Amino acid sequence: MANIVYIGASLDGFIADKNNRIDWLHEIPNPAGLDLGFADFMARIDAIIMGRNTFETIQGFDCEWPYKKPVFVLSNTLKTVPKSIADKVSLVRGELTDIVEQLAQLGYQNLYIDGGKTIQSFLQQDLIDELIITTIPILLGGGVPLFTELNAPLKFKHVNAIRYLDYVVKNHYIRER
Ligand SMILES: NC(=O)c1ccc[n+]([C@@H]2O[C@H](COP(=O)([O-])OP(=O)(O)OC[C@H]3O[C@@H](n4cnc5c(N)ncnc54)[C@H](OP(=O)(O)O)[C@@H]3O)[C@@H](O)[C@H]2O)c1
């Protein structure tokens, strides 16, 4: 059972720029269209928990719903999801520990945790087991931060680093408890 962050971040630690845009994530030259290990990661997880803002960003993309695994959207304001994705997306709210426990009982053990505020909320409660962070060599100077303040430091062990395409590094950290 693991709660795993898999995310792209700028050198200065932002996951979206000042205009809430993520184009810069996809601007590195990638002629062969490598997925940088995303499909292998998705094969490992059972379900996705994402914040409402990330959900709305994905809905704004000009493409079909991209995930085959079940998606649980954290929101205290949304009441419904569009009919076209109602079999793939559910809304959840409440205590994160309860949500994780309920999903585990449904058989969703390994969770992909996505969205800035969402990741921060999980970290504040020490509910993240792995961080897989792909660093993009750009300084955005502001935007949506990946991390924020914590009540206490959280230590991680570094288990792997992969350099891709002469531009990015994917670092994999595991929580040391
Ligand atoms: N670089 C990347 O790889 C990457 C990946 C994912 C997202 N992004 C970007 O990050 C931005 C979205 O991140 P974000 O920080 O704005 O927010 P987020 O985590 O996607 O969404 C936050 C929202 O989730 C809801 N929520 C409900 N319970 C929550 C809880 N316990 N903890 C946290 N959120 C809870 C709240 O919505 P309600 O008001 O409805 O309650 C809250 O405003 C977008 O620009 C997206 O494109 C980038």
The ligand as a Gaussian input file, in Angstrom:
#p B3LYP/6-31G(d) Opt

LIG

0 1
 N        3.507000      19.770000     -13.183000
 C        2.695000      18.743000     -13.105000
 O        3.105000      17.582000     -13.375000
 C        1.284000      18.973000     -12.614000
 C        0.542000      17.889000     -12.138000
 C       -0.736000      18.132000     -11.625000
 C       -1.243000      19.415000     -11.603000
 N       -0.501000      20.436000     -12.097000
 C       -1.035000      21.811000     -12.070000
 O       -1.273000      22.203000     -10.733000
 C       -2.394000      23.087000     -10.695000
 C       -3.410000      22.532000      -9.713000
 O       -2.841000      22.406000      -8.424000
 P       -3.462000      23.187000      -7.176000
 O       -2.421000      23.321000      -6.136000
 O       -4.085000      24.429000      -7.693000
 O       -4.621000      22.289000      -6.631000
 P       -5.206000      20.789000      -6.633000
 O       -4.567000      19.995000      -5.572000
 O       -5.268000      20.218000      -8.000000
 O       -6.740000      21.127000      -6.226000
 C       -7.016000      21.740000      -4.992000
 C       -8.488000      21.647000      -4.705000
 O       -8.842000      20.321000      -4.341000
 C       -9.936000      20.363000      -3.419000
 N       -9.672000      19.677000      -2.153000
 C      -10.622000      19.068000      -1.403000
 N      -10.101000      18.516000      -0.316000
 C       -8.799000      18.786000      -0.342000
 C       -7.751000      18.483000       0.537000
 N       -7.921000      17.756000       1.653000
 N       -6.537000      18.949000       0.235000
 C       -6.328000      19.643000      -0.905000
 N       -7.294000      19.957000      -1.802000
 C       -8.538000      19.523000      -1.505000
 C      -10.230000      21.827000      -3.180000
 O      -11.241000      22.132000      -4.143000
 P      -12.732000      22.588000      -3.707000
 O      -12.672000      24.071000      -3.646000
 O      -13.601000      22.071000      -4.796000
 O      -12.999000      21.959000      -2.377000
 C       -8.934000      22.486000      -3.547000
 O       -9.081000      23.830000      -3.923000
 C       -2.946000      23.159000     -12.106000
 O       -2.405000      24.288000     -12.756000
 C       -2.378000      21.910000     -12.749000
 O       -2.241000      22.031000     -14.158000
 C        0.746000      20.241000     -12.591000

